[in-house]
Amino acid sequence: DRVGKSMGFVLVRREMATDVLLRLSYLERFDNTGLRWTFLFYKVRDVWKFQSLACDDDLTKLFPGAN
């Protein structure tokens, strides 16, 4: 297996783009590499609603200033 066994998740970044848009970036750690998970939430009235999910192996995007 290319990535190996999962060793858990780490929250890398929590970003607000106004008071109604939230992006959470996580790193899932594996024996051999990591995966980037990005969750997007949109606030409707007083409730956060799940908008989208993306996952890839571009770990460079987890650094500050990366998109």
MDTraj code that builds the backbone (N, CA, C; nanometers):
import mdtraj as md
import numpy as np

residues = "ASP ARG VAL GLY LYS SER MET GLY PHE VAL LEU VAL ARG ARG GLU MET ALA THR ASP VAL LEU LEU ARG LEU SER TYR LEU GLU ARG PHE ASP ASN THR GLY LEU ARG TRP THR PHE LEU PHE TYR LYS VAL ARG ASP VAL TRP LYS PHE GLN SER LEU ALA CYS ASP ASP ASP LEU THR LYS LEU PHE PRO GLY ALA ASN".split()
xyz = np.array([
    [0.0837, -0.1185, 0.0000],
    [0.0000, 0.0000, 0.0000],
    [0.0884, 0.1252, 0.0000],
    [0.0586, 0.2179, -0.0878],
    [0.1418, 0.3371, -0.1066],
    [0.1479, 0.4275, 0.0159],
    [0.0347, 0.4519, 0.0804],
    [0.0333, 0.5479, 0.1901],
    [0.0583, 0.4845, 0.3259],
    [0.0273, 0.3580, 0.3426],
    [0.0457, 0.2912, 0.4708],
    [-0.0762, 0.3055, 0.5591],
    [-0.0599, 0.2761, 0.6842],
    [-0.1688, 0.2784, 0.7817],
    [-0.1915, 0.4207, 0.8339],
    [-0.3195, 0.4574, 0.8499],
    [-0.3534, 0.5901, 0.9020],
    [-0.3106, 0.6019, 1.0479],
    [-0.2503, 0.7175, 1.0806],
    [-0.2052, 0.7442, 1.2171],
    [-0.2856, 0.8567, 1.2811],
    [-0.3956, 0.8973, 1.2177],
    [-0.4815, 1.0002, 1.2752],
    [-0.4794, 1.1305, 1.1979],
    [-0.5545, 1.2264, 1.2503],
    [-0.5724, 1.3564, 1.1863],
    [-0.5165, 1.4683, 1.2732],
    [-0.4733, 1.5775, 1.2076],
    [-0.4270, 1.6979, 1.2761],
    [-0.4934, 1.8178, 1.2084],
    [-0.5583, 1.9042, 1.2871],
    [-0.6130, 2.0277, 1.2322],
    [-0.4970, 2.1224, 1.2049],
    [-0.4809, 2.1617, 1.0795],
    [-0.3694, 2.2477, 1.0403],
    [-0.4115, 2.3939, 1.0352],
    [-0.5310, 2.4194, 0.9843],
    [-0.5725, 2.5592, 0.9671],
    [-0.7238, 2.5723, 0.9755],
    [-0.7675, 2.6804, 1.0410],
    [-0.9090, 2.7177, 1.0476],
    [-0.9175, 2.8592, 0.9942],
    [-0.9893, 2.8779, 0.8826],
    [-0.9944, 3.0079, 0.8161],
    [-1.1382, 3.0560, 0.8009],
    [-1.1589, 3.1833, 0.8334],
    [-1.2889, 3.2472, 0.8118],
    [-1.2730, 3.3469, 0.6971],
    [-1.3640, 3.3400, 0.6010],
    [-1.3690, 3.4372, 0.4922],
    [-1.5029, 3.5074, 0.5065],
    [-1.5079, 3.6077, 0.5858],
    [-1.6267, 3.6760, 0.6368],
    [-1.6828, 3.5925, 0.7510],
    [-1.7944, 3.6339, 0.8044],
    [-1.8521, 3.5616, 0.9177],
    [-1.9457, 3.4498, 0.8749],
    [-1.9526, 3.4210, 0.7442],
    [-2.0442, 3.3173, 0.6961],
    [-1.9757, 3.2055, 0.6180],
    [-1.8443, 3.2100, 0.6064],
    [-1.7727, 3.1077, 0.5302],
    [-1.6538, 3.0589, 0.6113],
    [-1.6467, 2.9268, 0.6324],
    [-1.5430, 2.8651, 0.7143],
    [-1.4776, 2.7512, 0.6376],
    [-1.3434, 2.7496, 0.6391],
    [-1.2684, 2.6398, 0.5768],
    [-1.1773, 2.5775, 0.6821],
    [-1.1865, 2.4459, 0.6941],
    [-1.1008, 2.3702, 0.7855],
    [-1.0084, 2.2825, 0.7029],
    [-0.8790, 2.2900, 0.7307],
    [-0.7800, 2.2084, 0.6604],
    [-0.7157, 2.1117, 0.7588],
    [-0.7224, 1.9844, 0.7271],
    [-0.6667, 1.8791, 0.8116],
    [-0.5586, 1.8036, 0.7371],
    [-0.4645, 1.7506, 0.8116],
    [-0.3645, 1.6588, 0.7598],
    [-0.3946, 1.5214, 0.8171],
    [-0.4176, 1.4240, 0.7298],
    [-0.4293, 1.2856, 0.7755],
    [-0.2917, 1.2226, 0.7615],
    [-0.2374, 1.1781, 0.8729],
    [-0.1021, 1.1226, 0.8751],
    [-0.1067, 0.9727, 0.8490],
    [-0.0175, 0.9270, 0.7618],
    [-0.0020, 0.7852, 0.7303],
    [0.1426, 0.7456, 0.7552],
    [0.1697, 0.6173, 0.7509],
    [0.3063, 0.5675, 0.7690],
    [0.4038, 0.6267, 0.6667],
    [0.3598, 0.6421, 0.5409],
    [0.4516, 0.6802, 0.4336],
    [0.4314, 0.8209, 0.3780],
    [0.3191, 0.8827, 0.4033],
    [0.2897, 1.0150, 0.3478],
    [0.1719, 1.0748, 0.4224],
    [0.1166, 1.1804, 0.3696],
    [-0.0007, 1.2425, 0.4289],
    [-0.1008, 1.2813, 0.3214],
    [-0.2239, 1.3058, 0.3637],
    [-0.3282, 1.3547, 0.2747],
    [-0.3871, 1.4817, 0.3333],
    [-0.4219, 1.5743, 0.2454],
    [-0.4843, 1.7001, 0.2862],
    [-0.6351, 1.6867, 0.2674],
    [-0.7099, 1.7173, 0.3739],
    [-0.8554, 1.7179, 0.3702],
    [-0.9024, 1.8609, 0.3932],
    [-0.9919, 1.9100, 0.3067],
    [-1.0436, 2.0459, 0.3194],
    [-1.1966, 2.0412, 0.3245],
    [-1.2511, 2.0973, 0.4319],
    [-1.3954, 2.1029, 0.4519],
    [-1.4398, 2.2482, 0.4439],
    [-1.5487, 2.2741, 0.3715],
    [-1.6012, 2.4094, 0.3570],
    [-1.7428, 2.4136, 0.4142],
    [-1.7687, 2.5149, 0.4984],
    [-1.8992, 2.5321, 0.5609],
    [-1.9510, 2.6718, 0.5309],
    [-2.0815, 2.6819, 0.5144],
    [-2.1490, 2.8084, 0.4868],
    [-2.2525, 2.8307, 0.5959],
    [-2.2541, 2.9498, 0.6551],
    [-2.3463, 2.9787, 0.7653],
    [-2.4761, 3.0379, 0.7121],
    [-2.5856, 2.9685, 0.7409],
    [-2.7195, 3.0141, 0.7038],
    [-2.7923, 3.0460, 0.8335],
    [-2.8270, 3.1719, 0.8506],
    [-2.8826, 3.2219, 0.9764],
    [-2.7828, 3.1931, 1.0874],
    [-2.8137, 3.1062, 1.1818],
    [-2.7201, 3.0748, 1.2897],
    [-2.6711, 2.9299, 1.2839],
    [-2.6805, 2.8670, 1.1682],
    [-2.6450, 2.7260, 1.1538],
    [-2.5368, 2.7103, 1.0469],
    [-2.4290, 2.6374, 1.0818],
    [-2.3251, 2.6066, 0.9839],
    [-2.3698, 2.4867, 0.9018],
    [-2.3660, 2.5013, 0.7693],
    [-2.4055, 2.3937, 0.6787],
    [-2.2840, 2.3492, 0.5988],
    [-2.2702, 2.2176, 0.5871],
    [-2.1607, 2.1605, 0.5088],
    [-2.1792, 2.1978, 0.3623],
    [-2.0719, 2.2473, 0.2990],
    [-2.0780, 2.2899, 0.1597],
    [-2.0018, 2.1952, 0.0675],
    [-1.8761, 2.1612, 0.1048],
    [-1.7975, 2.0744, 0.0167],
    [-1.6824, 2.0095, 0.0926],
    [-1.6263, 1.9073, 0.0284],
    [-1.5131, 1.8325, 0.0815],
    [-1.4167, 1.8062, -0.0326],
    [-1.2873, 1.8241, -0.0054],
    [-1.1843, 1.7918, -0.1039],
    [-1.0710, 1.7195, -0.0322],
    [-1.0087, 1.6265, -0.1036],
    [-0.8967, 1.5513, -0.0479],
    [-0.7917, 1.5324, -0.1573],
    [-0.6651, 1.5571, -0.1226],
    [-0.5569, 1.5324, -0.2179],
    [-0.4264, 1.5117, -0.1420],
    [-0.3200, 1.4895, -0.2163],
    [-0.1889, 1.4655, -0.1534],
    [-0.0936, 1.5833, -0.1716],
    [-0.1468, 1.7025, -0.2035],
    [-0.0626, 1.8223, -0.2210],
    [-0.0404, 1.8884, -0.0853],
    [0.0549, 1.8369, -0.0101],
    [0.0797, 1.8849, 0.1257],
    [0.1386, 2.0253, 0.1289],
    [0.1951, 2.0731, 0.0179],
    [0.2494, 2.2089, 0.0140],
    [0.1400, 2.3133, 0.0358],
    [0.0156, 2.2795, 0.0050],
    [-0.0949, 2.3736, 0.0223],
    [-0.1362, 2.3897, 0.1684],
    [-0.0759, 2.3137, 0.2575],
    [-0.1049, 2.3273, 0.4003],
    [-0.0209, 2.4382, 0.4655],
    [0.0768, 2.4906, 0.3951],
    [0.1606, 2.5968, 0.4513],
    [0.0899, 2.7313, 0.4403],
    [0.1161, 2.8229, 0.5339],
    [0.0531, 2.9559, 0.5285],
    [0.0814, 3.0243, 0.3948],
    [-0.0207, 3.0908, 0.3428],
    [-0.0075, 3.1617, 0.2166],
    [-0.0376, 3.0765, 0.0939],
    [-0.0451, 2.9455, 0.1115],
    [-0.0781, 2.8574, -0.0012],
    [-0.2293, 2.8506, -0.0160],
    [-0.2756, 2.8306, -0.1365],
    [-0.4205, 2.8200, -0.1592],
    [-0.4642, 2.6783, -0.1615],
])
top = md.Topology()
chain = top.add_chain()
for i, resn in enumerate(residues, 1):
    res = top.add_residue(resn, chain, resSeq=i)
    for name in ("N", "CA", "C"):
        top.add_atom(name, md.element.get_by_symbol(name[0]), res)
traj = md.Trajectory(xyz[None], top)
